[in-house]
Amino acid sequence: QVHLEESGGGLVQPGGSLKLSCAASGFPFSSRGMSWYRQAPGKEREFVAGIPHTGDRRNYADSVRGRFTISRDNAKNMLYLEMSNLQPEDTAVYYCFIRIGADYWGQGTQVTVSS
């Protein structure tokens, strides 16, 4: 079955950086596009970044473009999100996502940006 597991979240000061990882299994990872979403307290879950199976033509939410980079390692079935110049408004639970008929989410990893 499809399994997604995020890691790498934590507490970081404004202006800091973090790299999130998502380990994927149970589906042909190298042939599927993947995405990152986030959900802040009291807000709806929102799209952050997406990457096709080829790794090119990445797309980003306007709020993170230029600060976040999505990447993948198809040999390791891993999805990544490198985040820099983090700001308090980036505080959220971050999820990796894939749609294969149904929608699949990981359990999420908490990112807190605070001084």
N, CA, C and O of each residue as an XYZ file, in Angstrom:
460
protein
N       0.833     -1.181      0.000
C       0.000      0.000      0.000
C       0.883      1.252      0.000
O       2.057      1.209      0.367
N       0.281      2.361     -0.422
C       1.011      3.625     -0.475
C       1.368      4.081      0.940
O       0.529      4.097      1.840
N       2.621      4.447      1.102
C       3.067      4.968      2.396
C       4.000      6.143      2.161
O       4.948      6.059      1.380
N       3.715      7.239      2.848
C       4.532      8.446      2.784
C       4.915      8.827      4.201
O       4.063      8.875      5.088
N       6.186      9.095      4.417
C       6.649      9.448      5.751
C       7.587     10.636      5.692
O       8.688     10.549      5.148
N       7.138     11.755      6.260
C       7.923     12.979      6.280
C       8.841     13.020      7.497
O       8.567     12.404      8.527
N       9.933     13.759      7.350
C      10.859     13.992      8.456
C      11.617     15.275      8.194
O      11.590     15.819      7.090
N      12.298     15.753      9.231
C      13.160     16.908      9.058
C      12.625     18.207      9.607
O      13.321     19.222      9.568
N      11.409     18.207     10.118
C      10.865     19.427     10.683
C      11.543     19.787     11.995
O      12.354     19.025     12.521
N      11.199     20.961     12.518
C      11.768     21.391     13.783
C      11.521     22.854     14.029
O      10.735     23.502     13.339
N      12.218     23.364     15.038
C      12.135     24.776     15.409
C      13.331     25.510     14.818
O      14.472     25.077     14.981
N      13.075     26.601     14.142
C      14.148     27.368     13.512
C      13.850     28.853     13.683
O      12.691     29.267     13.723
N      14.904     29.639     13.783
C      14.735     31.086     13.908
C      14.417     31.713     12.554
O      14.774     31.154     11.517
N      13.755     32.860     12.550
C      13.521     33.556     11.283
C      14.823     33.767     10.516
O      15.849     34.144     11.082
N      14.750     33.511      9.217
C      15.942     33.589      8.382
C      16.694     32.289      8.267
O      17.625     32.179      7.470
N      16.308     31.303      9.050
C      16.985     30.016      9.043
C      16.537     29.105      7.924
O      15.709     29.472      7.090
N      17.104     27.904      7.922
C      16.839     26.930      6.866
C      16.522     25.561      7.455
O      16.944     25.225      8.561
N      15.780     24.794      6.698
C      15.488     23.404      7.025
C      15.363     22.624      5.734
O      15.042     23.183      4.685
N      15.620     21.325      5.816
C      15.392     20.442      4.677
C      14.468     19.317      5.117
O      14.794     18.539      6.014
N      13.320     19.246      4.476
C      12.362     18.185      4.757
C      12.573     17.019      3.790
O      12.983     17.203      2.645
N      12.285     15.832      4.279
C      12.375     14.633      3.451
C      11.058     13.873      3.523
O      10.329     13.942      4.513
N      10.775     13.151      2.453
C       9.593     12.297      2.426
C      10.003     10.960      1.808
O      10.397     10.892      0.644
N       9.903      9.915      2.601
C      10.199      8.566      2.111
C       8.909      7.950      1.587
O       7.901      7.906      2.293
N       8.946      7.476      0.348
C       7.750      6.957     -0.305
C       7.903      5.473     -0.595
O       9.000      4.996     -0.887
N       6.799      4.751     -0.514
C       6.807      3.330     -0.839
C       5.406      2.900     -1.247
O       4.423      3.590     -0.980
N       5.336      1.731     -1.909
C       4.036      1.155     -2.252
C       3.478      1.564     -3.591
O       2.343      1.221     -3.923
N       4.267      2.302     -4.375
C       3.822      2.712     -5.702
C       5.066      3.008     -6.537
O       6.158      3.162     -5.988
N       4.909      3.089     -7.861
C       6.076      3.362     -8.721
C       6.495      4.827     -8.650
O       6.088      5.646     -9.473
N       7.311      5.135     -7.657
C       7.684      6.514     -7.352
C       8.257      7.236     -8.564
O       7.910      8.391     -8.811
N       9.117      6.586     -9.312
C       9.820      7.263    -10.397
C       8.913      7.655    -11.556
O       9.349      8.375    -12.454
N       7.680      7.207    -11.560
C       6.772      7.533    -12.647
C       5.615      8.427    -12.216
O       4.649      8.603    -12.958
N       5.719      8.990    -11.017
C       4.614      9.808    -10.489
C       5.097     11.177    -10.037
O       6.162     11.301     -9.432
N       4.299     12.214    -10.338
C       4.560     13.525     -9.774
C       4.234     13.539     -8.291
O       3.390     12.780     -7.813
N       4.917     14.414     -7.579
C       4.748     14.519     -6.135
C       4.614     15.980     -5.750
O       5.007     16.872     -6.502
N       4.055     16.216     -4.575
C       3.865     17.587     -4.107
C       4.096     17.692     -2.611
O       4.039     16.707     -1.874
N       4.358     18.920     -2.190
C       4.362     19.282     -0.768
C       3.200     20.236     -0.523
O       2.930     21.128     -1.326
N       2.524     20.033      0.591
C       1.485     20.928      1.074
C       1.824     21.302      2.510
O       2.681     20.687      3.144
N       1.142     22.311      3.005
C       1.301     22.667      4.415
C      -0.031     23.149      4.981
O      -0.915     23.606      4.256
N      -0.141     23.030      6.292
C      -1.346     23.504      6.976
C      -0.939     24.215      8.257
O      -0.365     23.616      9.167
N      -1.247     25.502      8.308
C      -0.972     26.307      9.489
C      -2.174     26.228     10.424
O      -3.283     25.929      9.983
N      -1.963     26.494     11.705
C      -3.071     26.443     12.662
C      -4.219     27.340     12.232
O      -4.018     28.516     11.929
N      -5.416     26.785     12.208
C      -6.599     27.564     11.879
C      -6.779     27.874     10.410
O      -7.691     28.612     10.034
N      -5.916     27.316      9.574
C      -5.998     27.587      8.131
C      -6.185     26.295      7.350
O      -5.955     25.198      7.860
N      -6.607     26.450      6.104
C      -6.759     25.296      5.240
C      -5.388     24.828      4.738
O      -4.427     25.594      4.671
N      -5.342     23.561      4.395
C      -4.121     23.023      3.811
C      -3.890     23.684      2.454
O      -4.822     23.850      1.667
N      -2.628     24.062      2.187
C      -2.331     24.767      0.953
C      -1.151     24.138      0.218
O      -0.254     23.553      0.824
N      -1.181     24.275     -1.090
C      -0.108     23.787     -1.938
C       1.161     24.601     -1.702
O       1.117     25.823     -1.562
N       2.288     23.899     -1.662
C       3.580     24.563     -1.492
C       4.432     24.409     -2.757
O       4.914     25.397     -3.311
N       4.610     23.175     -3.201
C       5.483     22.933     -4.356
C       5.159     21.590     -4.978
O       4.697     20.673     -4.300
N       5.409     21.481     -6.286
C       5.175     20.231     -6.998
C       6.299     19.924     -7.960
O       6.975     20.825     -8.458
N       6.494     18.637     -8.219
C       7.566     18.214     -9.117
C       7.086     17.008     -9.907
O       6.564     16.058     -9.323
N       7.253     17.028    -11.232
C       6.839     15.864    -12.023
C       7.820     14.710    -11.841
O       8.859     14.856    -11.197
N       7.475     13.568    -12.414
C       8.321     12.390    -12.209
C       9.706     12.582    -12.808
O      10.673     11.961    -12.367
N       9.798     13.447    -13.819
C      11.099     13.686    -14.455
C      11.981     14.632    -13.649
O      13.189     14.696    -13.873
N      11.393     15.357    -12.725
C      12.169     16.297    -11.924
C      12.292     17.683    -12.522
O      12.861     18.571    -11.886
N      11.785     17.898    -13.711
C      11.856     19.237    -14.299
C      10.519     19.952    -14.096
O       9.596     19.401    -13.497
N      10.427     21.169    -14.596
C       9.199     21.971    -14.543
C       8.583     21.976    -13.150
O       7.394     21.700    -12.996
N       9.374     22.285    -12.152
C       8.865     22.396    -10.798
C       7.989     23.627    -10.684
O       8.220     24.619    -11.375
N       6.993     23.575     -9.827
C       6.160     24.748     -9.606
C       6.009     24.998     -8.125
O       6.073     24.082     -7.305
N       5.807     26.266     -7.801
C       5.800     26.725     -6.411
C       4.649     27.688     -6.157
O       4.197     28.400     -7.054
N       4.196     27.689     -4.925
C       3.285     28.736     -4.488
C       4.040     30.059     -4.499
O       5.245     30.105     -4.252
N       3.315     31.128     -4.786
C       3.956     32.441     -4.832
C       4.646     32.779     -3.511
O       5.679     33.448     -3.492
N       4.072     32.316     -2.426
C       4.588     32.677     -1.100
C       5.947     32.053     -0.792
O       6.648     32.513      0.110
N       6.325     31.010     -1.533
C       7.594     30.332     -1.231
C       8.583     30.381     -2.388
O       9.742     29.996     -2.235
N       8.129     30.851     -3.539
C       9.013     30.853     -4.723
C      10.255     31.686     -4.447
O      10.172     32.808     -3.946
N      11.399     31.119     -4.780
C      12.671     31.797     -4.538
C      13.291     31.477     -3.190
O      14.465     31.769     -2.961
N      12.515     30.879     -2.298
C      13.036     30.498     -0.972
C      13.046     28.983     -0.766
O      13.893     28.454     -0.046
N      12.108     28.297     -1.397
C      11.987     26.846     -1.241
C      12.383     26.156     -2.539
O      12.166     26.693     -3.625
N      12.962     24.965     -2.425
C      13.306     24.158     -3.589
C      12.841     22.729     -3.380
O      13.213     22.082     -2.401
N      12.030     22.242     -4.300
C      11.576     20.860     -4.255
C      12.484     20.025     -5.146
O      12.887     20.460     -6.225
N      12.798     18.827     -4.684
C      13.630     17.929     -5.479
C      13.258     16.484     -5.146
O      12.502     16.213     -4.213
N      13.811     15.574     -5.933
C      13.516     14.164     -5.711
C      14.703     13.307     -6.107
O      15.517     13.694     -6.945
N      14.791     12.138     -5.493
C      15.791     11.144     -5.843
C      15.023      9.868     -6.180
O      14.611      9.131     -5.285
N      14.838      9.617     -7.450
C      14.033      8.465     -7.860
C      14.706      7.140     -7.518
O      14.031      6.123     -7.360
N      16.017      7.145     -7.404
C      16.717      5.908     -7.039
C      16.454      5.523     -5.592
O      16.518      4.346     -5.239
N      16.157      6.509     -4.756
C      15.941      6.264     -3.334
C      14.472      6.404     -2.928
O      14.139      6.242     -1.754
N      13.602      6.701     -3.878
C      12.182      6.936     -3.577
C      12.016      8.029     -2.518
O      11.254      7.879     -1.563
N      12.736      9.117     -2.706
C      12.720     10.209     -1.738
C      12.316     11.519     -2.398
O      12.702     11.818     -3.528
N      11.537     12.282     -1.666
C      11.136     13.624     -2.057
C      11.689     14.581     -1.008
O      11.724     14.258      0.179
N      12.121     15.761     -1.450
C      12.742     16.721     -0.539
C      12.123     18.102     -0.709
O      11.563     18.437     -1.753
N      12.244     18.891      0.356
C      11.889     20.302      0.281
C      12.933     21.078      1.077
O      12.975     21.010      2.306
N      13.769     21.811      0.362
C      14.750     22.661      1.004
C      14.147     24.041      1.188
O      13.677     24.661      0.235
N      14.168     24.511      2.423
C      13.527     25.769      2.771
C      14.570     26.719      3.343
O      15.304     26.367      4.267
N      14.628     27.907      2.796
C      15.570     28.901      3.297
C      14.843     30.199      3.581
O      13.701     30.396      3.168
N      15.534     31.090      4.303
C      14.936     32.370      4.702
C      13.529     32.160      5.271
O      12.574     32.837      4.889
N      13.437     31.223      6.175
C      12.132     30.897      6.752
C      11.613     32.060      7.581
O      12.373     32.776      8.232
N      10.307     32.227      7.540
C       9.631     33.305      8.243
C       8.532     32.731      9.139
O       8.081     31.608      8.913
N       8.103     33.475     10.136
C       7.063     32.951     11.029
C       5.819     32.464     10.285
O       5.161     31.523     10.729
N       5.502     33.085      9.179
C       4.307     32.661      8.427
C       4.497     31.333      7.719
O       3.544     30.795      7.155
N       5.706     30.795      7.739
C       5.952     29.457      7.206
C       5.660     28.370      8.234
O       5.703     27.182      7.914
N       5.367     28.768      9.456
C       5.042     27.798     10.499
C       3.802     27.001     10.109
O       2.743     27.567      9.840
N       3.951     25.692     10.084
C       2.865     24.818      9.639
C       3.300     23.366      9.782
O       4.467     23.069     10.039
N       2.348     22.486      9.612
C       2.666     21.071      9.414
C       2.800     20.856      7.906
O       1.919     21.223      7.129
N       3.914     20.256      7.516
C       4.206     20.044      6.103
C       3.955     18.574      5.748
O       4.359     17.657      6.463
N       3.273     18.394      4.616
C       2.876     17.062      4.179
C       3.374     16.792      2.766
O       3.374     17.696      1.931
N       3.793     15.580      2.487
C       3.964     15.185      1.095
C       2.698     14.497      0.633
O       1.955     13.913      1.422
N       2.470     14.581     -0.676
C       1.178     14.199     -1.239
C       1.353     13.545     -2.599
O       2.206     13.938     -3.395
N       0.519     12.532     -2.848
C       0.406     11.957     -4.177
C      -1.040     11.545     -4.398
O      -1.734     11.099     -3.485
N      -1.465     11.708     -5.634
C      -2.804     11.254     -6.021
C      -2.644     10.085     -6.984
O      -2.141     10.237     -8.097
N      -3.080      8.928     -6.533
C      -3.108      7.738     -7.397
C      -4.511      7.180     -7.266
O      -4.766      6.262     -6.487
N      -5.412      7.752     -8.042
C      -6.814      7.412     -7.825
C      -7.289      8.146     -6.593
O      -7.997      9.147     -6.697
N      -6.912      7.666     -5.449
C      -7.197      8.359     -4.191
C      -6.060      9.314     -3.838
O      -4.981      9.273     -4.427
N      -6.336     10.176     -2.857
C      -5.318     11.088     -2.340
C      -4.610     10.432     -1.165
O      -5.238      9.867     -0.270
N      -3.281     10.523     -1.194
C      -2.482      9.954     -0.116
C      -1.611     11.037      0.503
O      -0.971     11.820     -0.198
N      -1.600     11.063      1.829
C      -0.819     12.030      2.600
C       0.054     11.290      3.603
O      -0.288     10.204      4.071
N       1.186     11.904      3.921
C       1.959     11.418      5.043
C       1.354     11.925      6.342
O       0.303     12.566      6.346
N       2.041     11.625      7.456
C       1.542     12.057      8.757
C       1.889     13.513      9.045
O       1.339     14.126      9.960
N       2.808     14.055      8.251
C       3.204     15.448      8.408
C       4.395     15.627      9.331
O       4.671     14.790     10.190
N       5.090     16.731      9.136
C       6.198     17.107     10.007
C       6.054     18.588     10.361
O       5.813     19.424      9.490
N       6.201     18.896     11.636
C       5.965     20.263     12.120
C       7.185     21.141     11.860
O       8.315     20.776     12.184
N       6.934     22.289     11.277
C       7.953     23.323     11.112
C       7.485     24.551     11.885
O       6.400     25.079     11.638
N       8.306     24.993     12.810
C       7.989     26.176     13.612
C       9.099     27.196     13.442
O      10.267     26.912     13.706
N       8.722     28.381     13.002
C       9.685     29.456     12.798
C       9.406     30.531     13.848
O       8.381     31.211     13.809
N      10.325     30.664     14.767
C      10.110     31.583     15.882
C      11.445     31.959     16.492
O      12.389     31.169     16.510
N      11.502     33.184     16.990
C      12.709     33.623     17.696
C      12.564     33.383     19.193
O      13.479     33.688     19.958
